[in-house]
């Protein structure tokens, strides 16, 4: 019983990681050319992490926003998929 529950949890984790990888792959290709935030917002985010941000901190803020967006989108896709699987299994 414990092994089955562990396998089920690992399968769910693998599904979420797969969604995150696919979403990240698609987003990085698109948002590398079209950033999600403008320079002023990136500078404000960088100021939130350090008092005197360097250009690297500003570039990192673009990455933080992209990773956060990918996590949110992956979570939404994961939850929708889990709900659909439960609906299909119940029929």
Phi and psi in degrees as a GROMACS rama.xvg file:
@    title "Ramachandran Plot"
@    xaxis  label "Phi"
@    yaxis  label "Psi"
@TYPE xy
-67.209  -39.0334  UNK-2
-66.5781  -38.1642  UNK-3
-65.4958  -41.5651  UNK-4
-66.2851  -39.7158  UNK-5
-64.3716  -42.5185  UNK-6
-63.9738  -38.9866  UNK-7
-65.0592  -41.4386  UNK-8
-65.8902  -40.5611  UNK-9
-66.358  -35.6033  UNK-10
-65.3058  -42.0985  UNK-11
-63.5168  -42.9499  UNK-12
-62.9851  -41.7708  UNK-13
-63.6151  -37.7337  UNK-14
-64.0973  -44.1306  UNK-15
-64.0738  -42.5971  UNK-16
-63.7239  -38.5447  UNK-17
-63.4196  -44.2729  UNK-18
-60.6887  -43.5582  UNK-19
-62.6703  -41.4911  UNK-20
-64.3306  -43.6295  UNK-21
-66.8468  -45.7063  UNK-22
-62.5643  -43.0422  UNK-23
-63.3308  -41.0615  UNK-24
-62.8861  -42.9541  UNK-25
-69.4291  -45.4721  UNK-26
-66.5553  -40.5844  UNK-27
-63.3346  -38.8559  UNK-28
-64.8864  -39.7439  UNK-29
-81.1941  -48.2627  UNK-30
-80.595  -5.39151  UNK-31
-68.6724  -32.9264  UNK-32
-91.6769  -28.3883  UNK-33
-127.065  89.1677  UNK-34
-60.6068  150.919  UNK-35
-76.9033  -27.6574  UNK-36
-125.194  158.667  UNK-37
-89.8758  176.873  UNK-38
-63.6931  -39.1546  UNK-39
-62.9197  -42.0433  UNK-40
-65.9838  -39.872  UNK-41
-63.1144  -39.0877  UNK-42
-67.4834  -40.1971  UNK-43
-64.0015  -40.1189  UNK-44
-65.0652  -41.4018  UNK-45
-64.1379  -35.8028  UNK-46
-66.2124  -26.0125  UNK-47
-69.4003  -26.199  UNK-48
-93.8676  -29.6311  UNK-49
-147.584  155.086  UNK-50
-73.1313  -35.8081  UNK-51
-123.017  88.6516  UNK-52
-71.0303  142.085  UNK-53
-92.7397  168.835  UNK-54
-57.7741  -31.9781  UNK-55
-64.6676  -37.8065  UNK-56
-63.5705  -37.3997  UNK-57
-67.4799  -41.5466  UNK-58
-65.5949  -37.3333  UNK-59
-63.5779  -32.8444  UNK-60
-64.8704  -33.7351  UNK-61
-61.4343  -42.8698  UNK-62
-65.5584  -41.629  UNK-63
-60.9425  -42.346  UNK-64
-65.2868  -41.9896  UNK-65
-65.663  -43.2726  UNK-66
-65.6364  -40.9134  UNK-67
-61.5428  -43.4905  UNK-68
-62.0104  -42.6216  UNK-69
-64.259  -38.7893  UNK-70
-64.2701  -43.8439  UNK-71
-64.0566  -47.17  UNK-72
-65.6234  -39.5309  UNK-73
-64.7528  -39.2781  UNK-74
-64.2935  -42.4098  UNK-75
-62.8009  -46.6712  UNK-76
-62.8477  -39.092  UNK-77
-63.7765  -47.0879  UNK-78
-63.5096  -39.5069  UNK-79
-63.6814  -43.5306  UNK-80
-64.1342  -43.0836  UNK-81
-62.836  -41.5471  UNK-82
-62.4774  -42.8173  UNK-83
-64.7994  -39.4  UNK-84
-64.1293  -40.7316  UNK-85
-65.2089  -37.9706  UNK-86
-66.1144  -43.7436  UNK-87
-65.924  -40.2442  UNK-88
-69.7029  -27.9522  UNK-89
-76.7627  -18.9733  UNK-90
